[in-house]
Amino acid sequence: MTELERIKEALNSGTVPAGANTKQFEKLLKKCSHIVGAKVVNLYTIRDCGFEDSTYRVFAFPVKATLLMILL
């Protein structure tokens, strides 16, 4: 089971998955306990942008199976 699948399982069930770092997942569940219907999404890096002394990364995530939403 990958780390992402463990996080999804923990958020959906509210329990620590077997074979996982218990302390780390309990901390995550405590921090996210107020979120109703929590979901894990895959973010896709689109590009890096530089402005003066800062660098920004632009991400996109799937809203539907065929559509990507771009985050600036």
Secondary structure, DSSP 8 states (H G I E B T S, - for coil): --HHHHHHHHHHHSS--TTS-HHHHHHHHHHTTT-TT------EEEEEEEETTEEEEEEEEEEETTEEEEE-
